Amino acid sequence: MNIIGYEASAIEAKRFAKQGEHLANIRIDHNSTVTRISKTSDQTASAEFRFTANYSGIGYIRIEGSLLLNGEVDA
C-alpha cells in the first residue's frame, strides 16, 4: 500500500516546564494507534490514527489525523 494523502485533524501541545529551565535525564515516551480503517473505494482505504509523544516533566505533543492509502485494499 502507498500513502497518497495525509490530513491532520488535531494537533495539541502543552509545555509544563518554564522557559530556560533545564532538566537532566529527559524520558520520552511515544505511542501510535490506528483508531479506524475504512474502505473508501476498490483501490483506496482511509486509516485514522493518533500519535502522542510525552516528554517527562516538560510537556507533550498529540497529533490526530488520517492517511489515504492506495493499493490492495481487501488485504
TARA-V636349 format. One line per field, one symbol per residue. phi: phi as a letter, one per 30 degrees, with the letter a starting at -180 (. if undefined). psi: psi as a letter, one per 40 degrees, with the letter a starting at -180 (. if undefined). burial: b if it has 16 or more other C-alpha atoms within 10 Angstrom, else e. A space follows every 10 residues. Layout:
BEGIN
phi: ???
psi: ???
burial: ???
END
This chain:
BEGIN
phi: .cdcabbcca bbbbccdddi dccdhdcccb bbbdcabbdc adcbbcbcbb bbbcceicla bbbbabcccb kdddd
psi: iiheihhhdh hhihhdiihe hhhighhhii hhhhdhhihd adeiihhiih hhhhhhedai hhhiaihhih agdd.
burial: eeeeeeeeee eeeeeeeeee eeeeeeeeee eeeeeeeeee eeebbbbbbb ebbbbeebeb ebbbbbbbbb eebee
END
